[in-house]
Amino acid sequence: MIPNIAIVRIQTPHRRWPRLWLPLFLLWIPALLLAPFVLLILLVVCIASRVSFLRAIATFWEILCSLPGTHVRVEAHGSNVNVRIL
């Protein structure tokens, strides 16, 4: 399953920001338009580095499909940034 929504939450020592829901499915529209160029560049890189083109696509697809459920938390100087991908 491809990621659909990212939830970003920022907390600072002085202020707590509201959660920001980012619809990732809207990024698929420009991604589909840029796909031919990205695939062409990937093909050139695969030929130059002698990597199987189909294997590279399969690897990128596996990484993309494994993103849902990812939770990243960063803390620095009392500030927190949380990102969850659903």
C-alpha positions, 0 to 999 in steps of 0.5 A, spaced: 500 500 500 502 506 498 502 512 503 496 517 503 497 521 509 503 524 513 501 527 520 506 532 522 507 535 529 511 540 531 512 542 539 517 548 541 518 550 549 514 556 548 509 554 543 505 547 541 503 547 533 497 544 531 497 537 527 498 538 520 495 533 515 499 532 509 495 529 503 500 525 500 496 522 494 496 529 491 503 528 490 501 522 485 499 527 480 505 531 478 509 524 480 505 521 474 507 527 469 514 526 471 515 519 471 517 518 464 523 523 465 525 519 472 524 512 468 529 515 463 534 518 468 533 511 472 535 507 466 541 511 464 544 510 471 542 503 471 546 502 465 552 506 467 552 502 474 551 496 471 544 494 475 538 491 473 533 496 471 527 492 473 530 490 479 531 498 481 524 499 479 522 493 484 527 496 490 524 503 489 517 500 489 518 496 495 521 502 499 515 506 497 510 501 499 513 500 506 513 507 508 506 507 511 507 505 519 513 509 519 514 514 525 520 519 525 521 523 532 526 528 532 528 532 539 533 537 539 534 543 544 527 542 547 523 542 541 520 536 538 518 534 531 514 528 529 512 525 523 507 519 522 506 516 515 499 513 514 
